[in-house]
Amino acid sequence: MALDRQGKDGVRPYGAGGGSWANGKGRFKAHTHSKNGHSKANIEARQKPRFATSRVQELLDNDSIEASGSLSPESNHSMSDSRDISEEEESRDSIANTDKSYNMLLHSLESNTQKGGPAPKKRKISNEDSQHKEAISGIDVDAVEEPEETATLELEGVDDSEDEKPNGKKHSGAGTLELTFEDTSPFNEHFNDRAEIELAKAIRAVENGKWLKAKLKVVANENSSPLDDLGVFLSSTIFNYRDVSFSGRTLNNADTIRELVGFHVLNHVFTTRDKVIKNNLKASKNVDDDELDLRDQGFTRPKVLILLPTRQSCVKMIEKLISICRPEQQENRKRFLESYAERDDILSETKPPDFKDLFGGNDDDLFRLGLKFTRKTLKYFAQFYSSDIIFASPLGLRMALGSEKTEKQDHDFLSSIEIVVVDQADALSMQNWDHVDFIFDKLNLQPREAHGCDFSRVKSWYLDGHARYLRQTILLSAFNFPSLNRLFLHHTRNIGGSHKVSNVHDGAMFNLDLPCRQTFSRYNSNSPISDPEDRFNFFISAVLPPLTKAPVQHGTLIFLPLYADFVRIRNHLTLSSSTQHISFGSISEYSSMRDVARSRSHFYSGRHSLLLYTERAHHFRRYHLKGVERIIMYGLPENPLFYKELAGYLTSSIAEGKVDVGRTSIRSLFSKFDLLKAERTVGTKRYLSLFSDQGDTFDFV
């Protein structure tokens, strides 16, 4: 994998607002959310100066600025009215009225600033007018509005003690208070005035690929296969620590994505470790240096969290990491293979490829594993507080965190997580997504105990409670769904910005193996809360009556996306007087193998005229049901592959001579809250017509 191409192949600028492209395997559309624009995280960052508010406020409160005893309210008044006075006039007035000795002091400070780099922008606030003599106790830093610059406030030319003149006499302190605003927009950070030596070093770093650790760079260069447009975009986004929600994960690009993620997390872990080791050496050589400030750690050691659906998916990710870092020794390797990799179950050849990829091998969804990296060794099953990377399923980590109802809950090991990867989020949605939301709620919280932490080495943003604003979140899924959108909206506050990439869908309803009639029935619903009730009322009033009239039609499969809907329809068919004469079977994710076999047999023989079938049952089992003549989808499936697989039941019935082509049909119910499902089913170019056109029934033949 030619990772060096990232800085050479013309990756699109991040401020472009997104776009769309094709990579030969699919079409994608990207949406850019820059935290330097109008995002929520940026608004919060502007309301509080970045990670310096508490220390700046303390500095301001402790400063003894003597201007007739204190800073006059006139200076505070000049802050709000500074928009009406040009900056040049204000600067000239301030300089003209300043003491000569104080000018010399400012000149010396400016000279020191120029030695270290370009001088920051300044706003001068004059406090010489004494029209108001009432004193104020301090300055509200947050009240200083700077619409064009989000910055850190500093006080220049102000000391805790009285300024001393060159001749030995002390300066009174009256003069100009300068508040420094550093413009941190991406443009100024990238195109600021750089010293020639600094720029030359930066260019050499790009050419030599020094953004990647040397050990990893060797492995990257061995794979000379070029990245496609999608790979370049993802690598550039991920390696620059931006949040990303990618809804185009497929079997074809899964290995490439794992490789990109593997390089990124290993580079992050190794860079963090090397920095700590280097500072440890520096601290040992400067034991008596009280001014040495080494901020290189978090509260706890774990820095990366990777959520995966099964143990086999965990094996695939760890094997990819091993192929990249190539450790000389691996502790507990045999135990790891026995617990995670070995499984004798052999899947049927009739199962689809995505099912084999997800459930092949060890498909246990209850696990958690800590990995610890040293200079030469990789250790499996490390304790969480001594691990660098934590691999877990949502259920496994949820159980490790403990219950909210007990006092034994422990989430301190998640307090310093800097990268979160959620792989195969579509598979996690078929488990229990509440566990994922619970885990994200516990990330980057203040720890309850110290756990041996050296607080003198803890990074400032951890102490200020701002770690979540620097955490990178990487969400990988085969398709987008509402829970994933909600997670991306509420739990990604990275100040570096975010990108959202989704597929351009052709439509699962097309390219079927049979030309059956496909009907989409829209019902009215006013809110997501009332949507289940509206759907049920529409079903029992418009869809179910034709199925219950004599003679009863056989071979009707009712597909239900949610288990709650399954229970409701099953109870209605059992208890309603209008359906007492109907014989039906049911298959859900909780049905025993015996009940499943009986329901399938009775449905195929015609003893059951209806069969209820849930989406999760199909996800975990992928039964090939026989005897299906028509399909009623109580709701569109989340996974677009399921639509084609269910339509395949009709193809089998036609091949067996069970039904004629003209009698087969698929009817799907939907509302305006099924927008994402409808896009995947009928295609990106057509789905909006289902919601905007007149009428509530749409037929495709």
C-alpha positions as CSV (number, residue, x, y, z in Angstrom):
1,M,0.0,0.0,0.0
2,A,1.7,3.2,-1.2
3,L,0.9,5.4,1.8
4,D,3.4,8.0,0.5
5,R,1.0,8.9,-2.2
6,Q,-1.1,10.8,0.3
7,G,1.0,13.9,0.1
8,K,1.7,13.7,-3.6
9,D,-1.5,12.7,-5.5
10,G,-3.5,15.8,-5.1
11,V,-6.0,14.9,-2.3
12,R,-9.0,17.2,-2.4
13,P,-9.0,20.1,0.1
14,Y,-11.0,19.5,3.3
15,G,-12.8,22.8,3.1
16,A,-14.4,21.9,-0.2
17,G,-17.6,20.8,1.5
18,G,-17.5,17.2,0.1
19,G,-18.1,15.8,-3.3
20,S,-18.7,12.5,-5.1
21,W,-16.5,10.1,-7.0
22,A,-16.3,6.5,-8.2
23,N,-13.5,4.0,-7.6
24,G,-14.5,1.2,-9.9
25,K,-16.2,-0.7,-7.2
26,G,-18.9,1.8,-6.2
27,R,-19.9,5.4,-6.1
28,F,-19.6,7.5,-3.1
29,K,-20.6,10.9,-1.8
30,A,-18.8,12.8,0.9
31,H,-19.9,15.5,3.2
32,T,-17.3,17.6,5.0
33,H,-18.1,19.1,8.5
34,S,-15.3,21.4,9.4
35,K,-15.0,22.3,13.0
36,N,-13.5,25.6,12.0
37,G,-16.8,26.6,10.4
38,H,-20.2,26.6,12.1
39,S,-20.2,23.2,13.8
40,K,-21.3,22.7,17.4
41,A,-17.9,21.8,18.6
42,N,-16.4,25.0,17.1
43,I,-19.1,27.1,18.7
44,E,-18.2,25.6,22.1
45,A,-14.5,26.2,21.3
46,R,-15.2,29.8,20.6
47,Q,-17.2,30.3,23.7
48,K,-14.2,29.1,25.7
49,P,-10.6,29.8,24.6
50,R,-9.1,26.5,23.6
51,F,-7.9,24.5,26.7
52,A,-6.5,27.7,28.4
53,T,-9.6,29.3,29.9
54,S,-8.9,28.2,33.5
55,R,-5.2,29.1,33.5
56,V,-5.8,32.4,31.7
57,Q,-8.5,33.3,34.1
58,E,-6.3,32.5,37.0
59,L,-3.5,34.5,35.5
60,L,-5.8,37.5,35.0
61,D,-7.3,37.2,38.5
62,N,-3.8,37.2,40.1
63,D,-2.3,40.0,38.1
64,S,-2.0,43.2,40.0
65,I,-2.3,45.8,37.3
66,E,-2.0,49.2,38.9
67,A,-3.7,51.9,36.9
68,S,-4.8,54.3,39.7
69,G,-5.0,51.3,41.9
70,S,-6.8,49.0,39.5
71,L,-8.0,48.7,35.9
72,S,-10.7,51.2,35.2
73,P,-14.1,50.3,33.8
74,E,-13.2,52.5,30.8
75,S,-10.9,49.8,29.6
76,N,-13.7,47.3,29.7
77,H,-15.9,49.8,27.9
78,S,-13.3,50.1,25.2
79,M,-13.5,46.4,24.5
80,S,-17.1,46.5,23.4
81,D,-16.7,49.7,21.5
82,S,-13.4,48.8,19.7
83,R,-15.3,48.0,16.5
84,D,-16.1,51.7,16.1
85,I,-12.4,52.7,16.3
86,S,-9.9,51.7,13.7
87,E,-7.0,49.6,14.9
88,E,-4.4,51.9,13.4
89,E,-5.7,54.9,15.2
90,E,-6.0,53.0,18.5
91,S,-2.5,51.7,18.2
92,R,-1.0,55.2,17.4
93,D,-2.9,56.7,20.4
94,S,-1.7,54.0,22.7
95,I,1.9,54.2,21.6
96,A,2.0,58.0,21.7
97,N,0.7,58.1,25.3
98,T,3.0,55.3,26.6
99,D,6.0,56.0,28.7
100,K,9.3,55.9,27.0
101,S,10.7,53.3,29.4
102,Y,7.5,51.2,28.9
103,N,8.1,51.4,25.1
104,M,11.6,50.0,25.7
105,L,10.1,47.1,27.7
106,L,7.6,46.3,25.0
107,H,10.4,46.5,22.4
108,S,12.4,44.0,24.3
109,L,9.4,41.6,24.6
110,E,8.7,42.0,20.8
111,S,12.3,41.1,20.1
112,N,12.1,37.9,22.2
113,T,8.9,37.0,20.3
114,Q,10.4,37.5,16.9
115,K,13.3,35.1,17.8
116,G,10.8,32.2,18.3
117,G,8.7,32.9,15.3
118,P,6.2,35.4,13.8
119,A,4.5,37.7,16.2
120,P,0.8,37.1,16.8
121,K,-1.9,39.5,16.1
122,K,-2.7,42.0,18.8
123,R,-5.6,44.1,20.0
124,K,-4.6,47.1,22.1
125,I,-6.9,48.2,24.9
126,S,-6.2,51.6,26.3
127,N,-6.8,52.3,30.0
128,E,-5.6,55.9,30.2
129,D,-8.9,57.6,30.3
130,S,-10.1,58.1,33.8
131,Q,-13.7,59.3,33.2
132,H,-15.0,56.4,35.3
133,K,-13.1,55.8,38.6
134,E,-14.9,52.7,39.8
135,A,-12.6,49.6,39.8
136,I,-13.4,46.2,38.7
137,S,-12.0,43.1,40.3
138,G,-11.1,41.2,37.1
139,I,-11.6,40.6,33.4
140,D,-14.2,38.2,32.0
141,V,-12.1,36.5,29.3
142,D,-15.1,34.8,27.8
143,A,-16.8,38.1,27.2
144,V,-14.1,39.2,24.7
145,E,-15.7,38.5,21.4
146,E,-13.4,38.1,18.3
147,P,-15.7,37.1,15.4
148,E,-12.8,36.4,13.0
149,E,-10.4,34.6,15.3
150,T,-10.8,31.7,17.7
151,A,-7.8,32.0,19.8
152,T,-5.9,31.7,23.1
153,L,-5.6,34.8,25.3
154,E,-2.3,35.8,26.7
155,L,-1.1,38.9,28.6
156,E,2.0,40.5,27.3
157,G,4.0,43.2,29.0
158,V,2.2,42.6,32.3
159,D,3.9,41.0,35.3
160,D,2.8,40.1,38.8
161,S,5.2,42.7,40.2
162,E,5.6,46.3,39.2
163,D,7.7,46.8,36.0
164,E,11.2,48.0,36.6
165,K,12.7,50.8,34.5
166,P,16.2,50.4,33.0
167,N,17.5,52.9,35.4
168,G,16.4,50.9,38.4
169,K,13.2,52.8,39.1
170,K,9.9,51.0,39.1
171,H,7.2,51.6,36.5
172,S,3.8,52.5,37.8
173,G,2.0,49.9,35.6
174,A,-0.3,52.4,33.8
175,G,-0.1,51.9,30.1
176,T,-1.4,49.6,27.5
177,L,-2.8,46.1,28.2
178,E,-2.4,43.9,25.2
179,L,-4.5,40.8,24.7
180,T,-3.0,38.5,22.1
181,F,-5.2,36.5,19.8
182,E,-3.6,33.6,17.9
183,D,-5.5,32.9,14.7
184,T,-5.9,29.1,14.5
185,S,-7.9,28.8,11.3
186,P,-6.6,26.0,9.0
187,F,-5.5,28.6,6.4
188,N,-3.3,30.5,8.9
189,E,-2.0,27.4,10.5
190,H,-0.9,26.0,7.1
191,F,0.1,29.2,5.3
192,N,1.6,31.2,8.2
193,D,5.1,32.7,7.9
194,R,7.6,30.0,8.4
195,A,11.3,30.3,9.0
196,E,13.3,29.0,6.1
197,I,14.9,26.2,8.2
198,E,11.5,25.2,9.6
199,L,10.0,25.0,6.1
200,A,12.9,23.0,4.7
201,K,12.6,20.5,7.6
202,A,8.8,20.2,6.9
203,I,9.4,19.5,3.2
204,R,12.0,16.9,3.9
205,A,9.6,15.2,6.4
206,V,6.9,15.0,3.8
207,E,9.3,13.7,1.1
208,N,10.7,11.1,3.5
209,G,7.3,10.0,4.9
210,K,8.3,11.0,8.5
211,W,4.6,11.3,9.5
212,L,4.8,7.5,9.8
213,K,7.2,5.7,12.2
214,A,10.2,4.3,10.4
215,K,9.4,0.7,11.4
216,L,5.9,1.0,9.8
217,K,7.2,2.9,6.8
218,V,9.3,-0.1,5.7
219,V,6.2,-2.3,5.7
220,A,4.1,0.4,3.8
221,N,6.8,0.7,1.1
222,E,6.9,-3.1,0.5
223,N,3.4,-3.0,-0.8
224,S,3.6,-0.9,-3.9
225,S,0.0,-1.3,-5.0
226,P,-1.4,2.2,-5.5
227,L,-4.5,3.5,-3.6
228,D,-7.6,4.3,-5.6
229,D,-9.5,7.6,-5.0
230,L,-11.4,6.2,-2.1
231,G,-8.2,4.9,-0.5
232,V,-6.5,8.2,-0.9
233,F,-9.5,10.1,0.6
234,L,-9.8,7.7,3.6
235,S,-6.1,7.6,4.3
236,S,-5.8,11.4,4.2
237,T,-8.8,11.8,6.4
238,I,-7.8,9.1,9.0
239,F,-4.1,10.0,9.2
240,N,-5.0,13.7,9.8
241,Y,-7.1,12.7,12.9
242,R,-10.4,13.7,11.5
243,D,-13.7,12.0,12.4
244,V,-15.1,9.9,9.6
245,S,-18.3,8.0,9.1
246,F,-17.8,5.7,6.1
247,S,-20.9,3.8,4.9
248,G,-19.3,2.1,1.9
249,R,-17.6,-0.9,3.5
250,T,-17.8,-4.0,1.3
251,L,-16.0,-7.4,1.1
252,N,-13.8,-6.0,-1.6
253,N,-12.4,-3.0,0.3
254,A,-12.6,-4.5,3.9
255,D,-8.9,-5.6,3.9
256,T,-7.7,-2.2,2.6
257,I,-9.7,-0.4,5.3
258,R,-8.3,-2.7,8.0
259,E,-4.8,-2.0,6.7
260,L,-5.3,1.8,6.7
261,V,-6.8,1.7,10.2
262,G,-4.0,-0.7,11.3
263,F,-1.2,1.7,10.2
264,H,-2.9,4.6,11.8
265,V,-3.5,3.1,15.3
266,L,0.0,1.5,15.4
267,N,1.6,4.8,14.4
268,H,-0.4,6.6,17.1
269,V,0.6,4.0,19.8
270,F,4.3,3.9,18.8
271,T,4.5,7.7,18.6
272,T,2.9,8.1,22.0
273,R,5.3,5.5,23.5
274,D,8.4,7.0,22.0
275,K,7.5,10.4,23.2
276,V,7.0,9.2,26.8
277,I,10.3,7.3,26.7
278,K,12.1,10.4,25.4
279,N,10.6,12.6,28.1
280,N,11.4,10.0,30.8
281,L,15.1,10.3,29.8
282,K,14.9,14.1,29.7
283,A,13.3,14.1,33.2
284,S,16.0,11.8,34.6
285,K,18.7,14.2,33.4
286,N,17.0,17.3,34.8
287,V,15.8,16.1,38.2
288,D,16.4,19.5,39.8
289,D,14.8,21.5,37.0
290,D,11.6,22.8,38.5
291,E,10.6,24.6,35.3
292,L,10.6,21.4,33.2
293,D,7.1,20.8,32.0
294,L,6.5,17.4,30.3
295,R,2.9,17.0,29.3
296,D,2.8,13.7,27.3
297,Q,0.3,11.3,29.0
298,G,-3.3,10.8,29.8
299,F,-4.9,9.6,33.0
300,T,-4.5,6.0,32.0
301,R,-2.5,4.0,29.4
302,P,-5.1,2.7,26.9
303,K,-5.2,5.0,23.8
304,V,-7.2,3.1,21.2
305,L,-10.6,1.3,21.4
306,I,-11.7,-0.9,18.6
307,L,-15.3,-2.3,18.7
308,L,-16.0,-5.4,16.6
309,P,-19.0,-7.8,16.2
310,T,-17.3,-11.2,16.6
311,R,-14.2,-12.9,17.8
312,Q,-13.3,-13.8,14.2
313,S,-13.4,-10.2,13.2
314,C,-11.1,-9.5,16.1
315,V,-8.7,-12.1,14.8
316,K,-8.7,-10.5,11.4
317,M,-7.9,-7.1,12.8
318,I,-5.1,-8.3,15.1
319,E,-3.6,-10.4,12.3
320,K,-3.5,-7.3,10.2
321,L,-1.7,-5.4,13.0
322,I,0.8,-8.2,13.4
323,S,1.6,-8.2,9.6
324,I,2.3,-4.4,9.9
325,C,4.3,-4.1,13.2
326,R,6.0,-7.6,13.0
327,P,6.8,-8.1,16.7
328,E,9.8,-10.3,17.5
329,Q,7.9,-11.9,20.4
330,Q,4.3,-12.6,21.1
331,E,3.2,-13.5,24.6
332,N,0.0,-15.7,25.1
333,R,-0.2,-16.2,21.3
334,K,-1.3,-19.9,21.7
335,R,-4.0,-18.9,24.2
336,F,-5.3,-16.2,21.8
337,L,-5.6,-18.6,18.9
338,E,-7.4,-21.2,21.0
339,S,-9.9,-18.7,22.4
340,Y,-10.5,-16.6,19.3
341,A,-9.5,-18.3,16.1
342,E,-10.3,-22.0,16.4
343,R,-13.8,-23.2,15.5
344,D,-14.8,-26.4,13.8
345,D,-18.1,-25.2,12.4
346,I,-18.3,-25.4,8.6
347,L,-20.8,-23.2,6.9
348,S,-23.0,-24.4,4.1
349,E,-21.9,-23.5,0.6
350,T,-25.3,-22.0,-0.1
351,K,-24.8,-19.2,2.4
352,P,-24.1,-15.8,0.8
353,P,-20.5,-14.3,0.9
354,D,-21.3,-11.6,3.5
355,F,-22.7,-14.2,5.9
356,K,-19.5,-16.4,5.5
357,D,-17.3,-13.4,6.1
358,L,-19.2,-12.3,9.3
359,F,-20.0,-15.7,10.8
360,G,-17.1,-17.8,9.5
361,G,-14.9,-19.1,12.3
362,N,-15.6,-18.1,15.9
363,D,-18.8,-16.0,15.8
364,D,-19.0,-15.4,19.6
365,D,-20.1,-11.8,20.3
366,L,-19.0,-11.8,23.9
367,F,-15.3,-10.8,24.2
368,R,-12.8,-8.2,25.4
369,L,-9.1,-8.2,24.9
370,G,-6.2,-5.9,25.8
371,L,-3.0,-5.6,23.7
372,K,0.2,-4.2,25.1
373,F,3.1,-3.2,22.9
374,T,6.7,-3.0,24.0
375,R,9.8,-2.4,21.9
376,K,10.1,-6.0,20.8
377,T,7.0,-7.8,22.3
378,L,3.3,-8.0,21.7
379,K,1.4,-9.2,24.8
380,Y,-2.2,-10.6,24.5
381,F,-4.7,-10.6,27.4
382,A,-3.0,-7.6,29.1
383,Q,-4.9,-5.9,31.9
384,F,-6.9,-2.9,30.6
385,Y,-4.9,-0.4,32.6
386,S,-1.6,-1.6,31.2
387,S,-2.9,-2.1,27.6
388,D,-2.4,0.2,24.6
389,I,-5.3,-1.1,22.5
390,I,-8.5,-2.6,23.7
391,F,-10.5,-4.9,21.4
392,A,-14.1,-5.7,22.4
393,S,-17.6,-6.4,21.4
394,P,-20.2,-4.0,22.7
395,L,-21.7,-6.7,24.9
396,G,-18.3,-7.7,26.2
397,L,-17.2,-4.2,27.1
398,R,-20.6,-3.3,28.5
399,M,-20.3,-6.2,31.0
400,A,-16.8,-5.1,31.9
401,L,-18.0,-1.6,32.6
402,G,-20.6,-2.8,35.1
403,S,-24.2,-1.8,35.8
404,E,-25.3,1.7,36.5
405,K,-27.4,0.3,39.4
406,T,-24.3,-0.9,41.3
407,E,-21.3,0.9,42.7
408,K,-18.8,-1.4,41.1
409,Q,-19.0,0.4,37.8
410,D,-15.5,1.0,36.4
411,H,-14.9,3.1,33.3
412,D,-11.6,4.8,34.2
413,F,-9.7,2.8,31.6
414,L,-11.7,4.7,28.9
415,S,-10.8,8.1,30.3
416,S,-7.8,8.6,28.0
417,I,-9.0,7.0,24.7
418,E,-7.8,9.1,21.8
419,I,-8.9,6.9,18.8
420,V,-12.2,4.9,18.6
421,V,-12.8,2.6,15.7
422,V,-16.2,1.0,15.2
423,D,-15.8,-1.6,12.5
424,Q,-18.8,-3.4,10.8
425,A,-21.3,-1.1,12.5
426,D,-24.0,-2.7,10.4
427,A,-23.4,-6.0,12.1
428,L,-23.4,-4.3,15.5
429,S,-26.8,-2.8,14.8
430,M,-28.2,-6.4,14.6
431,Q,-26.9,-7.1,18.1
432,N,-27.8,-4.4,20.7
433,W,-26.9,-0.8,19.7
434,D,-27.8,0.5,23.2
435,H,-24.4,-1.0,24.3
436,V,-22.6,1.1,21.7
437,D,-24.3,4.3,22.9
438,F,-23.6,3.3,26.6
439,I,-19.9,2.9,25.8
440,F,-19.6,6.2,24.0
441,D,-21.2,7.9,27.0
442,K,-18.4,6.6,29.2
443,L,-15.5,7.8,27.0
444,N,-13.1,10.5,28.2
445,L,-14.8,11.0,31.6
446,Q,-12.8,12.2,34.6
447,P,-11.4,9.1,36.4
448,R,-12.7,8.2,39.8
449,E,-9.3,7.0,41.0
450,A,-5.7,8.0,40.3
451,H,-4.5,4.5,39.1
452,G,-0.9,5.5,39.7
453,C,-1.2,8.5,37.4
454,D,1.6,11.2,37.4
455,F,-0.5,14.3,37.1
456,S,2.5,16.4,36.4
457,R,2.8,14.6,33.1
458,V,-0.9,14.6,32.1
459,K,-1.8,16.7,29.1
460,S,-3.6,19.9,29.7
461,W,-6.8,19.1,27.8
462,Y,-7.3,16.0,30.0
463,L,-7.1,18.1,33.2
464,D,-9.5,20.6,31.7
465,G,-12.0,17.9,30.7
466,H,-11.6,18.6,26.9
467,A,-10.3,15.2,25.9
468,R,-13.5,14.4,23.9
469,Y,-12.7,17.4,21.6
470,L,-9.4,15.8,20.5
471,R,-10.7,12.2,20.3
472,Q,-10.9,10.7,16.8
473,T,-13.9,8.6,15.9
474,I,-13.9,6.2,12.9
475,L,-17.2,4.6,12.0
476,L,-17.2,1.9,9.3
477,S,-20.4,0.3,8.0
478,A,-21.8,-1.3,4.9
479,F,-24.7,1.1,4.9
480,N,-26.0,4.1,6.8
481,F,-28.8,3.9,9.4
482,P,-30.4,6.3,11.9
483,S,-28.6,5.0,15.0
484,L,-25.2,5.5,13.2
485,N,-26.2,9.0,12.3
486,R,-27.2,9.8,15.8
487,L,-23.9,8.5,17.1
488,F,-22.0,10.5,14.6
489,L,-24.0,13.6,15.4
490,H,-23.8,13.5,19.2
491,H,-20.5,11.9,20.0
492,T,-18.1,13.3,17.4
493,R,-16.8,16.7,18.5
494,N,-13.3,16.5,17.1
495,I,-11.9,20.0,16.6
496,G,-10.1,18.7,13.5
497,G,-13.4,18.4,11.6
498,S,-15.3,15.4,10.3
499,H,-16.2,13.7,7.0
500,K,-19.2,11.6,6.2
501,V,-19.1,9.2,3.2
502,S,-22.1,7.3,1.9
503,N,-22.8,5.1,-1.1
504,V,-24.7,6.1,-4.2
505,H,-27.2,3.2,-4.4
506,D,-28.5,1.8,-7.7
507,G,-31.4,0.1,-5.9
508,A,-31.8,-3.4,-4.5
509,M,-35.1,-3.8,-6.3
510,F,-33.5,-3.8,-9.7
511,N,-31.5,-6.7,-11.3
512,L,-33.6,-9.4,-9.7
513,D,-33.7,-12.8,-11.2
514,L,-37.5,-12.6,-11.9
515,P,-39.8,-9.9,-13.3
516,C,-42.3,-9.9,-10.4
517,R,-44.6,-7.1,-9.4
518,Q,-43.1,-4.8,-6.7
519,T,-45.5,-2.4,-4.9
520,F,-44.5,0.3,-2.3
521,S,-47.4,1.5,-0.1
522,R,-46.9,4.7,1.8
523,Y,-48.8,5.5,4.9
524,N,-49.1,8.8,6.8
525,S,-47.2,9.2,10.0
526,N,-46.6,12.5,11.9
527,S,-43.8,11.6,14.3
528,P,-41.3,8.8,14.9
529,I,-43.1,8.1,18.2
530,S,-46.4,7.4,16.6
531,D,-44.9,5.7,13.6
532,P,-45.2,2.1,15.0
533,E,-48.9,2.6,15.8
534,D,-49.6,4.2,12.4
535,R,-47.9,1.3,10.6
536,F,-49.9,-1.3,12.6
537,N,-53.2,0.4,11.9
538,F,-52.4,0.6,8.2
539,F,-51.4,-3.0,8.1
540,I,-54.6,-4.4,9.8
541,S,-56.9,-2.1,7.8
542,A,-55.4,-2.2,4.3
543,V,-53.1,-5.2,4.0
544,L,-54.3,-8.0,6.2
545,P,-58.0,-8.1,5.2
546,P,-57.4,-9.4,1.6
547,L,-55.3,-12.2,3.1
548,T,-58.0,-13.4,5.5
549,K,-60.9,-13.6,3.0
550,A,-62.0,-17.0,1.8
551,P,-60.4,-18.7,0.1
552,V,-57.3,-18.1,2.2
553,Q,-54.2,-17.5,0.1
554,H,-51.3,-19.8,0.9
555,G,-47.6,-19.1,0.6
556,T,-47.6,-15.5,2.1
557,L,-44.4,-14.5,3.9
558,I,-44.6,-11.5,6.2
559,F,-41.2,-9.9,6.8
560,L,-40.9,-7.8,10.0
561,P,-37.8,-5.7,10.7
562,L,-38.3,-5.3,14.5
563,Y,-39.0,-8.0,17.1
564,A,-41.6,-5.7,18.8
565,D,-43.6,-5.6,15.6
566,F,-43.3,-9.4,15.3
567,V,-44.8,-9.9,18.8
568,R,-47.6,-7.4,18.0
569,I,-48.6,-9.0,14.7
570,R,-48.4,-12.5,16.2
571,N,-50.7,-11.5,19.1
572,H,-53.1,-9.9,16.7
573,L,-53.3,-13.0,14.5
574,T,-53.8,-15.2,17.6
575,L,-56.4,-13.1,19.5
576,S,-58.3,-11.2,16.8
577,S,-61.7,-12.7,15.9
578,S,-61.2,-11.8,12.2
579,T,-58.1,-14.0,12.0
580,Q,-59.1,-17.0,14.0
581,H,-59.5,-19.2,10.9
582,I,-55.9,-18.4,9.7
583,S,-53.1,-20.9,10.4
584,F,-49.7,-19.3,10.6
585,G,-46.2,-20.0,11.7
586,S,-43.4,-17.8,13.1
587,I,-39.6,-17.7,13.0
588,S,-37.8,-15.1,15.1
589,E,-34.2,-14.8,16.4
590,Y,-35.4,-16.4,19.6
591,S,-37.1,-19.4,18.1
592,S,-35.7,-22.8,18.9
593,M,-34.3,-25.0,16.1
594,R,-37.3,-27.4,16.7
595,D,-39.8,-24.6,16.3
596,V,-38.1,-23.3,13.2
597,A,-38.1,-26.8,11.5
598,R,-41.8,-27.3,12.3
599,S,-42.8,-23.8,11.0
600,R,-40.8,-24.3,7.8
601,S,-42.2,-27.7,7.1
602,H,-45.8,-26.7,7.7
603,F,-45.5,-23.6,5.6
604,Y,-44.0,-25.5,2.7
605,S,-46.7,-28.2,2.8
606,G,-49.5,-25.5,2.9
607,R,-50.6,-26.3,6.5
608,H,-49.7,-22.8,7.4
609,S,-50.9,-20.1,5.0
610,L,-48.8,-17.3,6.7
611,L,-45.3,-17.3,8.0
612,L,-43.9,-14.4,10.2
613,Y,-40.2,-13.9,9.7
614,T,-38.0,-11.3,11.4
615,E,-35.0,-9.5,10.0
616,R,-32.6,-10.5,12.8
617,A,-33.6,-14.1,12.3
618,H,-32.6,-13.8,8.6
619,H,-29.4,-12.0,9.6
620,F,-28.2,-14.7,12.0
621,R,-29.5,-17.7,10.1
622,R,-30.1,-16.9,6.4
623,Y,-32.7,-19.6,6.1
624,H,-33.7,-20.6,2.5
625,L,-37.5,-20.7,2.9
626,K,-39.5,-22.8,0.4
627,G,-43.1,-22.4,-0.7
628,V,-43.1,-18.6,-0.8
629,E,-45.6,-17.2,-3.4
630,R,-45.9,-13.6,-2.2
631,I,-44.0,-11.4,0.2
632,I,-45.3,-8.6,2.4
633,M,-42.7,-6.4,4.0
634,Y,-44.1,-4.9,7.1
635,G,-41.1,-2.5,6.8
636,L,-38.2,-2.2,4.4
637,P,-35.1,-4.1,5.5
638,E,-32.1,-2.2,6.8
639,N,-29.7,-4.3,4.8
640,P,-30.4,-3.9,1.1
641,L,-29.0,-7.4,0.5
642,F,-31.9,-8.9,2.3
643,Y,-34.4,-7.5,-0.2
644,K,-32.7,-9.5,-3.0
645,E,-32.4,-12.6,-0.9
646,L,-36.1,-12.6,0.0
647,A,-37.0,-12.1,-3.6
648,G,-34.9,-15.2,-4.3
649,Y,-37.5,-17.2,-2.4
650,L,-39.9,-16.4,-5.2
651,T,-37.4,-17.5,-7.8
652,S,-37.1,-20.9,-6.1
653,S,-40.9,-21.4,-6.0
654,I,-41.1,-20.6,-9.7
655,A,-38.3,-23.1,-10.5
656,E,-40.1,-25.8,-8.5
657,G,-43.4,-25.2,-10.3
658,K,-45.0,-24.1,-7.1
659,V,-46.3,-20.8,-8.5
660,D,-46.6,-19.0,-11.8
661,V,-44.6,-15.8,-12.4
662,G,-47.8,-13.7,-12.7
663,R,-48.9,-14.6,-9.2
664,T,-45.7,-13.6,-7.4
665,S,-45.5,-10.2,-5.8
666,I,-43.6,-8.1,-3.3
667,R,-45.5,-5.4,-1.3
668,S,-43.5,-3.1,1.0
669,L,-44.9,-0.6,3.6
670,F,-43.0,2.6,4.3
671,S,-43.3,6.1,5.7
672,K,-41.4,9.3,5.5
673,F,-39.2,8.1,8.4
674,D,-37.9,5.2,6.2
675,L,-35.9,7.6,4.0
676,L,-32.5,5.8,4.2
677,K,-34.1,2.3,3.7
678,A,-36.0,3.6,0.7
679,E,-32.8,5.0,-0.9
680,R,-31.1,1.7,-0.7
681,T,-34.1,-0.2,-2.0
682,V,-35.2,1.9,-5.0
683,G,-32.0,3.8,-5.6
684,T,-30.5,7.3,-4.9
685,K,-32.0,8.7,-8.1
686,R,-35.5,7.5,-7.6
687,Y,-36.2,7.4,-3.8
688,L,-37.3,11.0,-3.4
689,S,-40.2,10.5,-5.8
690,L,-41.7,8.0,-3.3
691,F,-42.1,10.8,-0.9
692,S,-42.9,13.8,-3.1
693,D,-45.2,12.3,-5.8
694,Q,-49.0,12.3,-5.5
695,G,-50.6,9.1,-4.3
696,D,-49.6,6.5,-1.8
697,T,-49.1,3.4,-4.0
698,F,-46.2,2.9,-6.4
699,D,-46.0,-0.2,-8.6
700,F,-42.9,-1.4,-10.4
701,V,-43.2,-4.3,-12.9
